[in-house]
Amino acid sequence: MKTFSEKKKSNLSRLMGYAGGHKVLTYLSWGLSVMSALLALVPFWYIWRIIHDILEVFPDFSRAGNITRYGWSAVLFAVISIVVYIAALMCSHISAFRVAANIRKELMRHITSLPLGVTEKYGSGKLRRIVNTSSTATETYLAHRLPDKAGAIATPIGLLFLLFAFDWRLGLLSLVPVVLGFLIMMKMTGKGMEQKMKEYQNALADMSNEAVEYVRGVPVVKTFGQTIFSFKRFKGAIDNYEKWVIAYTKALRLPMMFYTTAINGVFAFLIAGGSIFTRGGVTNELLLNLIFYIVITPVIGTTLTKIMFMSEDSMIVNDAICRIDEVLNESPLSEGKGINALTANVPTDNSITLEHVTYSYDGNKNALNDISMSIQSGQTVALVGASGGGKTTLANIVTRFFDPGEGRVLIGNTDIRDIPKEELMNKVSFVFQNSRLIKTSILENVRMGKPTATREEVAGALKAAQCMDIIKKLPDGVDTVVGTNGVYLSGGEQQRIAIARAILKNAPILILDESTAFADPDNEVRVQQALSALSKGGLKDNSPGKTVIMIAHRLSSITDADCIYVLQDGEIAESGTHSRLIKKNGIFTNMWKNYYEAATWRLSSEVAGKIAKEVEA
């Protein structure tokens, strides 16, 4: 399978690399389209014969005996032209669908090999648009524009023959507006248009991305009542698109007006020419040709308009290929040299070591700067600090969502880049702060952690994750499909289902990223109980304790951690146990005081609220 990275090839040859054995259908569609275009001109010759016979017998039309035969012949060739064109489109569509499908498969295969950090950089809305819309643009180009282009090239050749076959003077006059229209069209569809098409696609991609992110954030928006502020970025994307479209339309207003006037002004040239040529008297031949040219010249305008839209579509497909290139040129996660099932490096234990790890998202400011830490098997460590300090980035580095720019990460004394991806994913489980369930049954959502699990094993994981109260209220129990018939779960309930999935997987290394962030007080207690069961070994009572990395803002949940790392501006500012950090009277001490005061204020507020209700009662 050829990829879009072969820059020296034309867009067409690169697309044909995805057609396989169907590329012959693309070429066949061009031939059929040319044949259809030439056949479509034949009825005009019969129209000329009909006009000729009418003028010959005028005013005694009863002597025009061939008009019916000529008329049916024109209809026959028109029908044949349509049938041949349909055959051309059938061939082009079969090939185009295969190309679009293969492009999507290639994109999805490549995306699954990319670090998750790369997919986060693009955003789900932009990636979806590249996979769907860009591949659809290639399908439209191959299925419609290229066959039409072949026909549009053949049509002027046939028209030139017809225009000069009867009266070369009128033929030349017919070409004057064609030349004017072509020059104006070249002005509109030049390099500037190509840049405008890129800006247009960028504006659409931004709008799509912001729409997805806004919809995803609706629960938070409603919770905190931030409707206007949350809508700001989405509205900004819409406003930018509006400004661009209006400015673009105004810029093309005059050229499009002159183009439309030119291609539709052929009648003015013909009438003016006819007036000059008939000064010596009107002959039947000149009148016949003038009427015929008036009938046939609208085809010129239609053909020119087709060519103009083809130029625009060529720019669109070129931009689509560039966007597909952008994704395909992203480097996938590298594997160590010579890794295979027999020689693969398997970690000896579940310890985690970071050696001088540095990472930057944009190549400017480091999100992590020279981080070194050592976590022994079975230890629980916590990462705390202000937002933007590098906590989630560090966790993503450990799970190899992306690789560090400098330094290395080891699991069991083995560089994670030398561990096969499947082995690494079996080694690590993670529960995110905003875990999501897919639209399938609770059973299958949990079973994603271990596809071969039995119903009994899934039930055990749900029980360990404190999910039985959720299962009891669902209409079909574990077989209830989430998202259908009004069945939806709260954030805390979804979190517990996600923890059940991690319990079922029972990986020895666990990453917890703000796992109680969206839980209400009741759910928070259950989530904490579920996390306790997960970190202590999951379903097996005799399982060794897991190596746990916790990211938390709720400091009360990490007081028993073996070590707490305080991250600030991508560096480890402090580290130690809870008691030792409190004694240092440093950053963590201030964080703890602030957290304790906030918790005390919340409890006081709750008590005050209860007293107020009692007074009202």
C-alpha positions as CSV (number, residue, x, y, z in Angstrom):
1,M,0.0,0.0,0.0
2,K,1.4,3.3,-1.0
3,T,1.2,6.3,1.3
4,F,0.8,10.0,0.8
5,S,4.4,10.6,1.9
6,E,5.6,10.0,-1.6
7,K,5.7,13.7,-2.4
8,K,7.1,13.6,-5.9
9,K,4.0,11.9,-7.3
10,S,1.0,13.8,-8.6
11,N,-2.2,13.8,-6.6
12,L,-3.8,11.4,-9.1
13,S,-1.0,8.8,-9.0
14,R,-1.0,8.9,-5.2
15,L,-4.8,8.3,-5.2
16,M,-4.5,5.5,-7.7
17,G,-2.0,3.8,-5.3
18,Y,-5.1,3.2,-3.1
19,A,-7.3,1.9,-5.9
20,G,-5.5,-1.4,-6.4
21,G,-7.1,-3.4,-9.2
22,H,-9.9,-0.9,-9.5
23,K,-7.8,1.8,-11.1
24,V,-8.7,0.5,-14.5
25,L,-12.3,1.5,-13.8
26,T,-11.1,5.1,-13.2
27,Y,-9.4,5.2,-16.6
28,L,-12.4,3.5,-18.3
29,S,-14.7,6.1,-16.8
30,W,-12.7,8.9,-18.5
31,G,-13.1,7.1,-21.9
32,L,-16.8,6.6,-21.4
33,S,-17.2,10.3,-20.3
34,V,-15.4,11.5,-23.5
35,M,-17.7,9.2,-25.6
36,S,-20.7,10.6,-23.8
37,A,-19.7,14.2,-24.3
38,L,-19.2,13.7,-28.1
39,L,-22.4,11.8,-28.4
40,A,-24.2,14.6,-26.6
41,L,-23.2,17.0,-29.5
42,V,-24.7,14.8,-32.2
43,P,-28.3,15.9,-31.4
44,F,-27.2,19.5,-32.3
45,W,-26.3,18.4,-35.8
46,Y,-29.8,16.9,-36.1
47,I,-31.2,20.2,-34.8
48,W,-29.3,21.9,-37.6
49,R,-30.8,19.5,-40.1
50,I,-34.3,20.2,-38.7
51,I,-33.8,24.0,-38.9
52,H,-32.4,23.6,-42.5
53,D,-35.5,21.6,-43.7
54,I,-37.9,24.1,-42.1
55,L,-36.2,27.0,-43.8
56,E,-36.1,25.1,-47.1
57,V,-39.9,24.4,-47.2
58,F,-41.1,27.6,-45.6
59,P,-44.0,28.4,-45.5
60,D,-45.2,24.9,-46.8
61,F,-44.1,22.8,-43.8
62,S,-46.0,19.8,-45.1
63,R,-43.1,19.1,-47.4
64,A,-40.6,18.7,-44.5
65,G,-40.9,14.9,-44.3
66,N,-37.6,14.2,-42.4
67,I,-38.3,16.4,-39.4
68,T,-39.7,13.5,-37.4
69,R,-36.8,11.1,-38.2
70,Y,-34.3,13.8,-37.3
71,G,-36.1,14.5,-34.1
72,W,-36.1,10.9,-33.0
73,S,-32.5,10.5,-34.0
74,A,-31.6,13.4,-31.8
75,V,-33.5,11.9,-28.9
76,L,-31.8,8.5,-29.5
77,F,-28.3,10.0,-29.4
78,A,-29.2,12.0,-26.3
79,V,-30.4,8.9,-24.5
80,I,-27.3,6.9,-25.6
81,S,-25.2,9.8,-24.3
82,I,-26.9,9.6,-20.9
83,V,-26.6,5.8,-20.7
84,V,-22.9,6.0,-21.5
85,Y,-22.4,8.8,-18.9
86,I,-24.2,6.7,-16.2
87,A,-21.8,3.8,-17.1
88,A,-18.9,6.2,-16.7
89,L,-20.1,7.3,-13.3
90,M,-20.7,3.7,-12.2
91,C,-17.1,2.8,-13.0
92,S,-15.7,6.0,-11.4
93,H,-17.8,5.5,-8.2
94,I,-16.7,1.9,-7.7
95,S,-13.1,2.9,-7.9
96,A,-13.5,6.1,-5.9
97,F,-15.3,4.3,-3.0
98,R,-12.5,1.8,-2.9
99,V,-9.9,4.6,-2.7
100,A,-11.8,6.5,0.0
101,A,-12.2,3.3,2.0
102,N,-8.5,2.4,1.8
103,I,-7.5,5.9,2.7
104,R,-9.7,5.8,5.8
105,K,-8.3,2.3,6.7
106,E,-4.8,3.6,6.3
107,L,-5.5,6.7,8.4
108,M,-7.1,4.7,11.2
109,R,-4.3,2.1,11.2
110,H,-1.8,4.9,11.4
111,I,-3.7,6.8,14.1
112,T,-3.9,3.7,16.3
113,S,0.0,3.5,16.1
114,L,0.4,7.1,17.2
115,P,1.1,8.3,20.7
116,L,-2.1,9.4,22.4
117,G,-0.4,12.7,23.0
118,V,-0.4,13.3,19.2
119,T,-4.2,12.6,19.0
120,E,-4.8,15.0,21.8
121,K,-2.8,17.7,20.0
122,Y,-5.1,17.4,17.0
123,G,-8.3,17.1,18.9
124,S,-11.0,14.6,18.1
125,G,-13.0,17.0,16.0
126,K,-10.1,17.8,13.7
127,L,-9.1,14.1,13.4
128,R,-12.6,13.1,12.6
129,R,-12.9,15.7,9.9
130,I,-9.6,14.6,8.4
131,V,-10.6,11.0,8.3
132,N,-14.2,11.6,7.1
133,T,-14.2,14.9,5.1
134,S,-10.8,14.7,3.5
135,S,-11.3,11.2,2.3
136,T,-14.8,12.2,1.0
137,A,-13.2,15.0,-0.9
138,T,-11.0,12.5,-2.8
139,E,-14.1,10.4,-3.5
140,T,-16.0,13.4,-5.0
141,Y,-12.9,14.3,-7.0
142,L,-12.5,10.7,-8.5
143,A,-16.1,9.9,-8.8
144,H,-17.4,13.1,-10.4
145,R,-14.8,15.7,-11.2
146,L,-12.3,13.6,-13.2
147,P,-14.9,12.0,-15.5
148,D,-16.5,15.5,-15.9
149,K,-13.1,16.9,-16.7
150,A,-12.5,14.4,-19.4
151,G,-15.9,15.2,-20.9
152,A,-15.3,18.9,-20.5
153,I,-12.0,18.6,-22.5
154,A,-13.8,16.6,-25.2
155,T,-16.7,19.0,-25.5
156,P,-14.8,22.1,-26.6
157,I,-13.0,20.0,-29.2
158,G,-16.3,18.8,-30.6
159,L,-17.7,22.3,-30.3
160,L,-14.8,23.7,-32.3
161,F,-15.6,21.4,-35.1
162,L,-19.3,22.3,-35.1
163,L,-18.6,26.0,-34.7
164,F,-16.2,26.2,-37.7
165,A,-18.0,23.5,-39.8
166,F,-20.9,25.8,-40.7
167,D,-19.8,29.4,-40.6
168,W,-16.2,30.2,-39.4
169,R,-17.1,33.9,-38.9
170,L,-19.8,33.2,-36.4
171,G,-17.6,30.5,-34.9
172,L,-14.9,33.1,-34.2
173,L,-17.4,35.5,-32.7
174,S,-18.6,32.7,-30.4
175,L,-15.1,32.2,-29.1
176,V,-14.6,35.8,-28.1
177,P,-16.7,35.5,-24.8
178,V,-15.1,32.1,-24.2
179,V,-11.6,33.7,-24.2
180,L,-12.8,36.5,-21.9
181,G,-14.5,34.1,-19.5
182,F,-11.4,31.9,-19.5
183,L,-9.1,34.8,-18.6
184,I,-11.4,35.9,-15.8
185,M,-11.7,32.3,-14.5
186,M,-7.9,32.0,-14.4
187,K,-7.8,35.1,-12.3
188,M,-10.3,33.7,-9.8
189,T,-8.8,30.2,-9.6
190,G,-5.1,31.0,-9.4
191,K,-2.6,30.6,-6.5
192,G,-4.6,33.0,-4.4
193,M,-7.7,30.7,-4.6
194,E,-5.5,27.8,-3.5
195,Q,-4.6,29.7,-0.3
196,K,-8.2,30.7,0.2
197,M,-9.3,27.0,0.0
198,K,-6.7,26.2,2.7
199,E,-8.0,29.0,4.9
200,Y,-11.6,27.8,4.3
201,Q,-10.8,24.2,5.4
202,N,-8.9,25.5,8.4
203,A,-11.9,27.6,9.5
204,L,-14.2,24.6,9.1
205,A,-11.8,22.3,11.1
206,D,-11.6,24.9,13.9
207,M,-15.4,25.2,14.1
208,S,-15.8,21.4,14.1
209,N,-13.2,20.9,16.8
210,E,-14.6,23.7,19.0
211,A,-18.1,22.2,18.5
212,V,-17.0,18.8,19.8
213,E,-15.2,20.2,22.8
214,Y,-18.2,22.5,23.7
215,V,-20.6,19.6,23.6
216,R,-18.3,17.4,25.7
217,G,-18.1,20.2,28.3
218,V,-21.8,20.8,28.6
219,P,-22.1,18.9,31.9
220,V,-19.4,21.1,33.5
221,V,-21.0,24.2,31.9
222,K,-24.3,23.4,33.4
223,T,-22.8,22.6,36.8
224,F,-21.0,25.9,37.2
225,G,-23.4,28.0,35.2
226,Q,-20.6,29.3,32.8
227,T,-22.8,29.3,29.7
228,I,-21.5,32.6,28.2
229,F,-17.9,32.1,29.0
230,S,-17.8,28.5,27.9
231,F,-19.4,29.4,24.6
232,K,-16.7,32.1,23.9
233,R,-14.2,29.9,22.0
234,F,-16.9,28.1,20.0
235,K,-18.6,31.4,19.1
236,G,-15.2,32.9,18.2
237,A,-14.6,30.0,15.7
238,I,-18.1,30.7,14.2
239,D,-17.4,34.4,14.0
240,N,-14.0,33.9,12.4
241,Y,-15.7,31.6,9.8
242,E,-18.4,34.2,9.2
243,K,-15.8,37.0,8.7
244,W,-13.8,34.9,6.3
245,V,-16.8,33.8,4.2
246,I,-18.1,37.3,3.9
247,A,-14.7,38.8,2.9
248,Y,-14.1,36.0,0.4
249,T,-17.5,36.5,-1.2
250,K,-17.0,40.2,-1.5
251,A,-13.6,39.7,-3.1
252,L,-15.0,37.4,-5.8
253,R,-18.2,39.5,-6.4
254,L,-16.8,41.6,-9.3
255,P,-14.8,38.8,-11.0
256,M,-17.8,36.5,-10.8
257,M,-20.1,39.2,-12.2
258,F,-17.8,39.8,-15.2
259,Y,-17.4,36.0,-15.8
260,T,-21.1,35.4,-15.8
261,T,-21.7,38.4,-18.1
262,A,-18.9,37.2,-20.5
263,I,-20.1,33.5,-20.9
264,N,-23.7,34.5,-21.2
265,G,-23.0,37.4,-23.6
266,V,-22.3,35.3,-26.6
267,F,-25.7,36.1,-28.0
268,A,-24.8,39.8,-28.1
269,F,-21.7,39.0,-30.2
270,L,-23.7,36.7,-32.5
271,I,-26.5,39.3,-33.0
272,A,-24.0,42.0,-33.7
273,G,-22.1,39.8,-36.1
274,G,-25.4,38.8,-37.8
275,S,-26.3,42.4,-38.2
276,I,-23.0,43.1,-40.0
277,F,-23.1,40.0,-42.1
278,T,-26.7,40.6,-43.4
279,R,-26.1,44.1,-44.7
280,G,-26.2,42.7,-48.2
281,G,-29.4,40.8,-47.5
282,V,-30.5,37.8,-45.4
283,T,-29.9,34.4,-46.9
284,N,-31.4,31.1,-45.7
285,E,-27.9,29.8,-45.1
286,L,-26.8,32.7,-42.9
287,L,-30.1,32.7,-41.0
288,L,-29.8,28.9,-40.5
289,N,-26.3,29.2,-39.1
290,L,-27.2,32.1,-36.9
291,I,-30.2,30.3,-35.3
292,F,-28.0,27.1,-34.9
293,Y,-25.2,29.1,-33.2
294,I,-27.7,30.7,-30.8
295,V,-29.0,27.2,-29.9
296,I,-25.6,25.6,-29.4
297,T,-23.5,28.4,-27.7
298,P,-25.1,27.9,-24.2
299,V,-23.1,24.6,-24.1
300,I,-19.9,26.8,-24.0
301,G,-21.0,28.6,-20.8
302,T,-21.9,25.2,-19.2
303,T,-18.5,23.7,-20.1
304,L,-16.6,26.7,-18.8
305,T,-18.5,26.7,-15.5
306,K,-17.7,23.0,-15.2
307,I,-14.0,23.7,-15.8
308,M,-14.1,26.4,-13.1
309,F,-15.6,24.2,-10.5
310,M,-13.1,21.4,-11.4
311,S,-10.3,23.8,-10.7
312,E,-11.8,24.6,-7.4
313,D,-12.3,20.9,-6.6
314,S,-8.7,20.2,-7.6
315,M,-7.6,22.7,-4.9
316,I,-10.0,21.1,-2.4
317,V,-8.6,17.6,-3.0
318,N,-5.0,19.0,-2.9
319,D,-5.8,20.5,0.5
320,A,-7.4,17.3,1.6
321,I,-4.3,15.3,0.6
322,C,-2.1,17.8,2.5
323,R,-4.2,17.3,5.6
324,I,-4.0,13.5,5.2
325,D,-0.3,13.8,4.8
326,E,0.0,15.8,8.0
327,V,-1.5,12.9,10.0
328,L,0.4,10.1,8.1
329,N,3.7,11.9,8.5
330,E,3.3,11.9,12.3
331,S,5.8,9.4,13.7
332,P,4.3,6.3,15.3
333,L,5.6,5.0,18.6
334,S,9.0,3.4,18.0
335,E,9.8,-0.1,19.0
336,G,13.2,-1.3,20.1
337,K,15.4,-2.9,17.4
338,G,14.8,-6.5,16.8
339,I,11.7,-6.8,19.1
340,N,9.7,-9.9,18.5
341,A,7.8,-12.5,20.4
342,L,11.0,-14.5,21.2
343,T,13.5,-11.7,21.9
344,A,11.1,-9.1,23.5
345,N,12.3,-7.4,26.6
346,V,10.0,-8.3,29.5
347,P,10.2,-6.2,32.7
348,T,11.5,-8.2,35.6
349,D,9.3,-6.4,38.2
350,N,6.8,-3.5,38.5
351,S,9.2,-0.8,39.5
352,I,9.2,2.5,37.6
353,T,12.2,4.7,37.1
354,L,12.5,8.1,35.4
355,E,16.0,9.2,34.5
356,H,16.4,12.9,33.6
357,V,13.1,13.1,31.7
358,T,12.4,16.3,29.7
359,Y,9.4,16.9,27.5
360,S,8.0,19.9,25.6
361,Y,4.7,20.0,23.7
362,D,5.6,22.8,21.3
363,G,9.5,22.8,21.4
364,N,9.5,26.1,23.4
365,K,8.7,25.7,27.1
366,N,9.4,22.4,28.8
367,A,6.3,20.8,30.4
368,L,8.7,18.5,32.3
369,N,12.3,19.5,33.0
370,D,15.0,17.0,34.1
371,I,12.6,14.8,36.2
372,S,14.2,11.8,38.0
373,M,12.3,9.5,40.4
374,S,12.3,5.9,41.5
375,I,9.1,4.0,42.5
376,Q,9.6,0.5,43.9
377,S,7.2,-2.4,43.1
378,G,4.1,-2.2,45.2
379,Q,4.6,1.4,46.3
380,T,1.9,4.1,46.0
381,V,3.2,7.6,45.1
382,A,1.2,10.7,44.6
383,L,1.7,13.7,42.3
384,V,0.4,17.0,43.5
385,G,0.8,20.6,42.5
386,A,-0.9,23.5,40.8
387,S,-2.6,23.0,37.4
388,G,0.0,23.1,34.6
389,G,2.7,21.8,36.9
390,G,3.3,18.7,34.8
391,K,1.4,16.0,36.8
392,T,-0.7,14.6,33.9
393,T,2.2,15.0,31.5
394,L,4.4,12.9,33.7
395,A,1.7,10.2,34.0
396,N,1.3,10.2,30.2
397,I,5.1,9.7,29.8
398,V,5.0,6.7,32.1
399,T,2.1,5.1,30.1
400,R,3.9,6.0,26.9
401,F,1.2,8.2,25.5
402,F,4.2,10.0,24.1
403,D,8.0,9.6,24.5
404,P,10.2,12.0,26.4
405,G,12.4,14.4,24.4
406,E,15.3,13.6,26.6
407,G,16.0,10.9,29.2
408,R,14.2,7.6,29.5
409,V,11.5,5.7,31.5
410,L,12.1,2.2,32.8
411,I,9.7,-0.4,34.0
412,G,11.4,-3.3,35.8
413,N,14.8,-1.9,34.7
414,T,13.7,-2.1,31.0
415,D,13.3,1.0,28.8
416,I,9.6,1.2,27.9
417,R,10.6,1.9,24.3
418,D,12.0,-1.7,24.2
419,I,8.9,-3.2,25.6
420,P,6.3,-4.4,23.0
421,K,3.2,-2.2,23.0
422,E,0.9,-5.1,23.9
423,E,3.1,-6.1,26.8
424,L,3.2,-2.5,28.0
425,M,-0.5,-2.1,27.8
426,N,-1.0,-5.4,29.7
427,K,1.4,-4.1,32.4
428,V,-0.4,-0.7,32.9
429,S,-4.0,0.3,33.8
430,F,-5.2,3.8,34.0
431,V,-8.4,5.5,35.3
432,F,-8.8,9.0,34.0
433,Q,-10.7,11.9,35.7
434,N,-13.3,11.9,32.9
435,S,-13.7,8.2,32.1
436,R,-16.3,7.6,29.4
437,L,-18.3,4.5,28.5
438,I,-19.0,3.4,24.9
439,K,-22.5,2.8,23.6
440,T,-22.8,-0.9,24.5
441,S,-23.8,-3.0,27.5
442,I,-22.3,-2.5,30.9
443,L,-21.0,-6.1,30.5
444,E,-19.1,-5.3,27.4
445,N,-17.8,-1.9,28.8
446,V,-16.2,-3.8,31.7
447,R,-15.1,-6.7,29.6
448,M,-12.9,-4.3,27.5
449,G,-10.4,-4.7,30.3
450,K,-10.2,-8.5,29.6
451,P,-12.1,-9.6,26.4
452,T,-12.0,-13.3,27.5
453,A,-13.6,-12.7,30.9
454,T,-16.7,-14.7,31.9
455,R,-19.8,-13.1,33.2
456,E,-18.9,-14.3,36.7
457,E,-15.5,-12.5,36.4
458,V,-17.2,-9.3,35.3
459,A,-19.7,-9.6,38.1
460,G,-16.9,-9.9,40.6
461,A,-15.1,-6.8,39.2
462,L,-18.4,-4.8,39.4
463,K,-18.8,-5.9,43.0
464,A,-15.3,-5.0,44.0
465,A,-15.8,-1.6,42.3
466,Q,-18.9,-0.9,44.4
467,C,-21.1,-1.0,41.4
468,M,-23.9,-3.3,42.5
469,D,-26.2,-0.4,43.4
470,I,-25.9,0.8,39.8
471,I,-26.6,-2.6,38.3
472,K,-29.7,-3.1,40.5
473,K,-31.4,0.0,39.2
474,L,-30.7,-0.7,35.5
475,P,-33.6,-2.3,33.6
476,D,-31.5,-5.2,32.2
477,G,-28.8,-5.3,34.8
478,V,-25.3,-5.8,33.3
479,D,-26.9,-6.3,29.9
480,T,-28.3,-2.7,29.9
481,V,-26.9,-0.7,27.0
482,V,-25.7,2.7,28.1
483,G,-27.2,5.7,26.2
484,T,-30.4,4.0,25.0
485,N,-34.0,4.4,26.2
486,G,-32.9,7.2,28.6
487,V,-30.3,5.1,30.4
488,Y,-27.4,7.4,31.4
489,L,-25.0,7.3,34.3
490,S,-23.6,10.1,36.4
491,G,-19.9,11.0,36.3
492,G,-19.3,9.2,39.6
493,E,-21.1,6.1,38.3
494,Q,-19.2,6.0,35.1
495,Q,-16.0,6.3,37.1
496,R,-16.9,3.2,39.1
497,I,-17.7,1.2,36.0
498,A,-14.3,2.3,34.6
499,I,-12.6,1.2,37.8
500,A,-14.4,-2.2,37.5
501,R,-12.8,-2.4,34.0
502,A,-9.4,-1.8,35.5
503,I,-10.0,-4.3,38.3
504,L,-10.9,-6.9,35.7
505,K,-7.7,-6.2,33.8
506,N,-5.7,-6.5,37.0
507,A,-2.6,-4.9,35.6
508,P,0.3,-4.6,38.1
509,I,0.9,-0.9,37.5
510,L,-2.0,1.6,38.0
511,I,-2.3,5.3,37.0
512,L,-5.1,7.3,38.7
513,D,-5.6,10.8,37.3
514,E,-8.0,12.8,39.5
515,S,-10.3,9.8,39.8
516,T,-12.8,11.4,42.2
517,A,-12.9,14.8,40.4
518,F,-16.5,14.6,39.2
519,A,-17.9,12.5,42.0
520,D,-20.6,13.7,44.4
521,P,-20.0,12.9,48.1
522,D,-21.8,9.6,48.0
523,N,-20.1,8.5,44.9
524,E,-16.8,9.7,46.2
525,V,-16.9,7.3,49.1
526,R,-17.7,4.4,46.8
527,V,-15.1,5.4,44.3
528,Q,-12.5,5.5,47.1
529,Q,-13.5,2.1,48.3
530,A,-13.3,0.8,44.7
531,L,-9.8,2.3,44.2
532,S,-8.7,0.7,47.5
533,A,-9.8,-2.7,46.2
534,L,-8.1,-2.0,42.9
535,S,-4.8,-0.9,44.4
536,K,-4.6,-3.8,46.8
537,G,-4.8,-6.5,44.1
538,G,-8.2,-6.4,42.4
539,L,-10.1,-9.7,42.4
540,K,-7.5,-11.9,43.9
541,D,-7.0,-11.6,47.7
542,N,-3.5,-13.0,47.4
543,S,-2.4,-10.7,44.6
544,P,0.6,-8.6,45.3
545,G,0.0,-4.9,45.8
546,K,0.1,-2.8,42.7
547,T,2.5,0.0,41.9
548,V,0.2,3.1,42.0
549,I,0.8,6.6,40.7
550,M,-2.0,8.9,41.9
551,I,-2.7,12.5,40.7
552,A,-5.0,14.3,43.1
553,H,-6.2,17.7,44.2
554,R,-8.0,16.2,47.2
555,L,-5.0,15.8,49.5
556,S,-6.9,13.8,52.1
557,S,-6.9,10.8,49.6
558,I,-3.0,10.6,49.5
559,T,-2.0,10.9,53.2
560,D,-1.0,7.2,53.3
561,A,1.1,7.4,50.1
562,D,4.6,6.0,50.3
563,C,5.9,9.2,48.7
564,I,4.4,12.4,47.6
565,Y,6.0,14.4,44.7
566,V,5.2,18.1,44.5
567,L,5.5,19.3,40.9
568,Q,5.9,23.0,40.1
569,D,6.7,24.4,36.6
570,G,7.6,20.9,35.3
571,E,10.1,20.2,38.1
572,I,10.0,18.3,41.4
573,A,9.9,21.0,44.0
574,E,9.5,18.7,47.0
575,S,9.2,15.0,47.8
576,G,8.6,12.7,50.8
577,T,5.9,11.2,53.0
578,H,2.9,13.3,54.1
579,S,4.3,13.8,57.6
580,R,7.8,14.8,56.4
581,L,6.4,17.3,53.9
582,I,4.2,18.9,56.6
583,K,7.3,19.3,58.8
584,K,9.2,21.0,56.0
585,N,6.8,23.9,56.1
586,G,7.2,24.4,52.3
587,I,4.9,24.3,49.3
588,F,3.0,21.1,50.3
589,T,2.4,22.6,53.8
590,N,0.7,25.6,52.3
591,M,-1.3,23.4,50.0
592,W,-2.4,21.3,52.9
593,K,-3.4,24.3,55.0
594,N,-5.5,25.7,52.1
595,Y,-7.1,22.4,51.4
596,Y,-7.9,21.9,55.1
597,E,-9.4,25.4,55.4
598,A,-11.5,24.8,52.2
599,A,-12.7,21.5,53.6
600,T,-13.6,23.1,57.0
601,W,-15.5,25.9,55.2
602,R,-17.4,23.4,53.2
603,L,-18.4,21.4,56.3
604,S,-19.4,24.6,58.1
605,S,-21.5,25.6,55.1
606,E,-23.3,22.2,55.0
607,V,-24.0,22.5,58.8
608,A,-25.3,26.0,58.3
609,G,-27.5,24.9,55.5
610,K,-29.0,22.1,57.6
611,I,-29.7,24.6,60.4
612,A,-31.4,27.0,58.0
613,K,-33.7,24.3,56.7
614,E,-34.6,23.3,60.3
615,V,-35.4,26.9,61.1
616,E,-37.6,27.3,58.0
617,A,-39.4,24.1,58.9
